[in-house]
Each structure stands twice: as structure tokens, then as C-alpha cells.
Amino acid sequence: MELLHSGKVRDVYADGDDLILVASDRISIYDVVLPTPVPDKGRLLTALSLWWFEQLADLVPNHVVSATDVPAEFAGRAIRCRRLEMVPVECVARGYLTGGGLAEYERTGAVSGVALPRGLVEASILPEPIFTPSTKAPKGEHDEPITYQQVVDKVGAETAARLRQITLDIYCRGAELAADRGILVADTKIELGWAADGTLVLGDEVLTSDSSRFWPAESYQPGRTQFSYDKQYVRDWATGGGWDKRPPAPEVPAEVIEATRARYVEVYEKLTGRAWS
């Protein structure tokens, strides 16, 4: 195998006509990789993505060739995938207002050019889910929000419409299934790419704790920060300590790592109904 790319969390290898996508235990916040890994994180992300790929298969084809035909050293954390020509846009859907979307709304009254009602607060539910794309920044740089028209300018009107519809379809299906299990999906980011036959295909990961914000429905209350089953806990710890979001990132204390791993495990079990071992 040949290492093609080492990203913030995943490593991509070429293996014949296929790719081997390996999820590491690295954790990144604000597009910076932290020096302290989260044990089992790669396996949890892989297992949850595979579960979601099954739930979404009727909405959009995905890149999975096999979850078992992978090198032994990567077993459990790797997927054999089709090669895709990735779309140069981060596809994001939001059903609630938080994070960068909230900051943009407070400045402009809109998110990625989508005007929103006045008076929304942290964690407000939106009137309907919205497509809020962003740039796909190189490693070490930050993704920046862009408007739908900018997506049209990048990929054309037809492809932009398909990206928006697929993203919203995935968000709505994911939010519905998660709600049945007591989880709110505040937002999610997906990656899409073109297969060799011209099909638009879902790649990378989907609806995981790294690509989404998950909140427990039972404690949801707009106007305040929510408990999150994702890496928001690490973001809050890092910014609370005065880190300026630029490398080098600080070492993460063991108790923060343990609490983060517990959240990844808990949301995996709640969503899939499977015990983590």
C-alpha cells in the first residue's frame, strides 16, 4: 500500500484500484490536531459511520467497498473504499443555531447567506434545516462559510442543487432516527464526491461525533450551552484555558480525554443500540 494523504484524523492509502481509509485516535479542534489521542476514537468513528451508511443507503450511494477486507493492523478502524473525485465544498446542514453559525448570525442575521428570524439565541431550533456550506481549507487552515451562490459558482447550478438536497436529506433522516433514540442532531457535515461512472457518492465519515453536534433531548434548553456527545467538550476546555486556536495545541489532561471517550461511546450505543466493547 502507498500512503497518499495524512489528514487531521484520517490516513488514506492506495491499494490497487481501491483506497483504504483509516481513522486514527487523533482529535482535532479548530482545524488543529491536538497532541493527545482519544483511545478507541478511530474504531468508534468507523463503526458509527458504517452503521449510518446502512441507514442512508436508499438516499445516496456511499463509497464503502468492505469493512473487513482491510490490512490486519487497521482492523476495526479502516474501510476499503471506492476512489472519488471529491467535491471542493464542505456540505453542512444545520437544524439548530450554535457554534460558528451562531457567531455569524449574531454579526449578520444570516448563516452562509441564509437570512434567519430575529431574536434567535444559542441552541435555538431553526424554522427548518438549512444548507450552510463552507470552503474546504488545507490542513492547518480554517474552513470559511460561503453562500449557496458561491457553491453554484464553484460547481455549477445543477451540482449545487444536488449537494444541497442530499445534505438536507441526510440531515433530516439522521435527525429523525436520532430523535427516536433521545438524541438531537444540531448540525452535521458531509463529504461528497464523483465516482468514475459519474455518480455523486457519499464519502469520508457520516453523522459521527467528529462531523456532527449531538445533544441529549431530555436536557435540551435553548439560550444556553448544551451537553454535547462530541468534541465540543474538548473545544470548551481548550478555549477556556486561553488557547488562541493556533498551533501548537496544548496537551489535554487525562480526565478530559476520558470524559470525551465516554461521550463518544455513549452516543454510539444510544444511536446504534449496540454495546461497545
N, C-alpha and C positions, 0 to 999 in steps of 0.2 A: 504494500500500500504506500501511497505518497501523500504526505501532509500538504493539503492545498491551502488551508487557512486556519488560523487560530484566533477565534473571536474572544469576546469578553467572557463568555460562558462555554461556548461550544467549539469543538475542533472538527474540521471537515477533512476527510481522507478520500482519495480516489481509489477505487477498487474495481478495475475493469471498466465496464460501462456504468457502474453504479457509484454512488457516494456513500460513505459511512459517516453518519452524523453522531458525534459523541458528546454527551452532556457531562461537563465536569462538575465538581463541587464548588467551583469559583462563584462568587457573588459580586455583582456589580451594581452600584448605585450612582445616579447622575453620570452615567457613561464612564465611570472609573471602577476598575476592578479592585476590590479590597484584598489585602494580603492574607486574610484569614478565611479558609474554606468552611462550608457548612456540610458536615458529614451526611452522606446519603442524598444530597440535593440533586445530583445528576440522575440517580436512579428514580427519585420521586418525580422529577420533571418528565423523564422519559415515559414512565408508567402512566402518568396522568395524561400526557399528550396522546398516547396510544388509545387510552380509553375515550378521549374526546374525538379522536379521528373516527372511531367507530360510530359515535353518536351523530356525527355530522356528515357521514358518508353520502347521504342522499341529497345534501345541499351542494357539495363541491367535492371533486376528486382530490385526493391527497397524494403526497409523494412517497408514502410508505411502500417498500417492496417486501421487507421482512424485519421482524423484531428479534428473530432468533438466529438468522444466518449472518452473524457478525463475529469478528475475532473474539476469541475466548477472553482476552484481557479486558474487553469492553462489554462483556455480557451484562445485561440489565440496564446499561446506560447508553446504549447505542441503537441506532435504527439504520438499516440499509435502505437507501432512498434512490428515487429517480433523480437524474440531473435536471435542473430547471434553470431557465434564464430569469433571474429574479426581477420583479417589477421595482423600479427605482423610487418607491414610495413606501413609507410606513403606514399601514392601514389601521386606523384606530376608530373604535366606536365607544361612545360614552352614553350611559344611561343616568348617571349622577354627576354632580359637579364637584370636583375635587382636584387636588394636585395642580399640575400646570394649567389645566383647563380653568380651574377656579381663578388662578392668578391672572390669566389672560382675560377672563370675564370681568374681573374687578378693574382692569385697566381700560377695557374697550366695550364691555357689554356684549361681547361675542366670543365664540371659540372657533378658531380656524375659519373665520368669516361667517359663521352661523350665528345670527342675532338671537339672543335669548331674552326672556322676560326680565324686567327689573325686579330687584329685591331678593334674588336668589342668594343663598348662603352656603357655607361649607356643607357638602353632602346632600344638597337639595336634589330631589329627583327631577329630571328634566321632563318637559311635556311629552317628549318622545325621544327615543335614542337618536343620536346624531353621529355623522361621519366627520371625524376631525383628523385628517391626515397630517403627516409631518414628513420632513426630509429624512433621508437615510444617511446619517452622518458617518464619516470614517471613524475608526476606533480612536477613542480619546477626545472626540468632539461631541457636541450635544445636538440631538435632533431638534429641529425648529418647526413650529407649526406652520402649515401652509393652507391656503384656501382650496376649495374644490376647483376653482378656475385654474389655479396653478397646477393641479393634477391634470386637468384637461390639456394644459399647455405642454406638460411633460409626456403624456402617453396617448393623447387623443381623446375625443369625446366618448367614443364607444367603449374603449377600455376603462376610462374613468368611471363611467356609469356602472360597468360591471364590478369594478373594485368596490364602489360604494355599496352596491346591492349585496354582494357576497359578504362584505364586512358586517353590514347591518343584519343580514340573515343569520350569520354565525353568532353575533352578539345576542340576538333575540332568542335563538334556540338555546344557547348556553345559559342565558339568564332565566329562561323558563325552567330548564332542567335543574339548575342550581337552586332556584326558589323552592322547588318541591323538596329540597333537602336542607332548607333553612339557611341558604347562602344567597346574599345579594352580590351580583357582579356589577361593580361600579363602572368599570371600563375594561377594555381589552385591546390588545394589539396583535395583528396577524401579519404573516408574510405570504405573499402570493407570487407565483412565477409561471412562466410559459414552458410547457413540456415540448419535446421535439415535434409532436404531432399538432402543435398549436393550441392545445388545451390549457386553460387557466387553472392552475393547481395550487392547493393549499400546502405550504411547506413549513419548515422550521418547527416551532412548537405551537401549541394552541391551547388557550384557556388554562394556563398554568399560573402558579404563584409568581412567576417571573414576568409574565406577559399581561397580567390582569390584577385588578384590585378586588379581593373577596372580603365581604363583610358579613358577620353573623346577623341574620334578620332580626333575631329576638332582642338585640340591643341597639338596633338602628335608631338614631335620633338626629335629624338634621340640625345644623347650627354648631356642631362640634366635630372634632376628630373622631373617627370610628376605629374600633378594634379591627385590625386587618390580618387576614391569613396570608400574608405575603411579605415582601421585603420592605414594606413601609416602616416596619418596626426598626429595621436597621437604618433606614434613611433618617428617621426621627432621632435615633441615638447619635448618629454622626453629626447632624446639623445642630443638635442640642449641645454637643461638645465643642462647637465653634469651628468645625471643619469648613473650609471655603469651597468645597466641591471640586477642588483641583488636585491632581496628583502631587505628591504621593498621598494615598489614603491611609488613615490610621489603622493600627491593629485593632481588632474587635475583641472585646472581653469574652471569656468563655460563657458567661451567663447570657449574653446577648445572642451568641451563636446557638446555644442550647434552646433558648426560647424561640428563635427563628426556626430551627429544625422542627420543634414541636408544632409550630403553626403550619409548616408545610405538610407534616404528617397528618395533622388533624383535618385539614381541608381535603387532602387526598382521600381519607377514609370517609368523610361526610359525603363527598361527591360521588365516589365510586361504590360505596357500600362494602368495600373490601378492607380487611385488616392489613396494616402494613407490617411486614416482617423483615 
